[in-house]
Each structure stands twice: as structure tokens, then as C-alpha cells.
Amino acid sequence: MSEETDMLSPDQAFDILSNQRRRYALHYLSDHPEGEKLQELARQLAAWENEIAAEEVSKKQQKRVYVSLYQTHIPKLEAEGVVDYDSESGLITLTRHADDVTTYLQDDEDRSDQWHRYYLALVVAGTVVFTATVLELPVFAVLTPTIVGLTILFAFGVLTVQYFLVRRRESQGVSRSSEH
């Protein structure tokens, strides 16, 4: 943490997020603000990693994750000031510095959700209008399939250009903030 800002730097946050198991742990702990026992955290992470229900996790799968969390990931998160770990009770809680890291997770999820929805909406709307035009339904009979098709292609082009501009601006923002 920077002594001037009392916040994690973007480099520190990205280092923490560079490991999937830590991302899973932070995601799970974000949904459990009262904290969670290390044993339960290990069981849930093992379930996600093996794509099974938590009840189906074997002792071996849980132990492998538990050892990794106990020896590597929880100490790193604690050293960075992102979690507090009570070794006596086994309880792990997020600190106020967790927001410095989880903010990056939430932003990434929001962006990826947003774009596939835009493209899907354009496909659905384009299909409906094109089909109505080909079937010469009232109101659409004045349009030609060629004009509708070109309009849909143009809309896809505009959406794609917007997508790339937003991504470029975001990547430049990340690189600028990491230079400070």
C-alpha cells in the first residue's frame, strides 16, 4: 500500500488478481461480509474449480485448495491488507482495502455483460425487421431487403467501432494509472 494514499496501487491490485484462486476467494468473501471460515471457503472454491456442487466436493479436492489457501493465498491477501485472518477461529473477513481490488473485478464483469447484450439485441431486432420486410408485412412492405440488410450491417459496424473505442480508452486509462 502506498503510504501517501493508504490505498493499494493498481499494480498491487492486479498482482493480487493475477491468480484465479484469489479472484474466486475475493468474489466469495464479497458475498459474505460477515466473513467465512477457511474450511468453507476451500470447499466452495474446490466446487467452482471442479465445476460441481459444493456438496459433491471430495475431501481430497477440498484439502488441495485448503492447503493452497492456507500456505499461499490467504497470507498474501493478509500481507496486502485485503483480508484479516483469525488463525484460532479460521475466520477470514475482507478489510476496507478489499474494495481497492474488487473494483477491478466488478468493472470487468459489467463491461463483458454489456457488450454481448448489445450485439444480441441488434441480432434480434435485425432479424425481426428483415423477416417482416421479406414477408412484406404492413409498414415494412415499403422497405427493400437490400436496404434493410445494409442498414443492419451499418449498425453492426457502428456498434463494433464503438466497442473498440471504449476498449482502447479503457486500456489507455489502465496504462496511465499504472504509470503513477
Long-range contacts (C-beta under 8 A, 24 or more apart in sequence): 1-80, 1-81, 1-97, 7-97, 7-100, 8-80, 8-81, 8-82, 8-97, 8-100, 8-101, 9-178, 10-174, 10-177, 10-178, 11-178, 12-80, 12-100, 13-100, 13-101, 13-103, 13-104, 14-104, 14-178, 16-76, 16-77, 16-80, 16-82, 16-101, 17-101, 17-104, 17-105, 19-73, 20-49, 21-45, 21-49, 21-65, 21-68, 21-69, 21-73, 22-73, 22-76, 22-77, 23-105, 24-48, 24-49, 25-69, 25-73, 25-74, 25-77, 25-92, 26-77, 26-82, 26-94, 26-98, 26-101, 26-102, 26-105, 27-102, 27-105, 29-83, 29-92, 29-93, 29-94, 29-98, 30-94, 30-98, 30-102, 33-93, 33-94, 34-93, 35-91, 35-92, 35-93, 35-94, 36-91, 36-92, 37-89, 37-90, 37-91, 37-92, 38-66, 38-69, 38-70, 38-74, 38-85, 38-90, 38-91, 38-92, 39-66, 39-90, 41-69, 41-92, 42-66, 42-69, 45-69, 111-166, 111-170, 115-163, 118-159, 119-156, 119-159, 122-152, 122-155, 122-156, 122-159, 126-152, 126-155
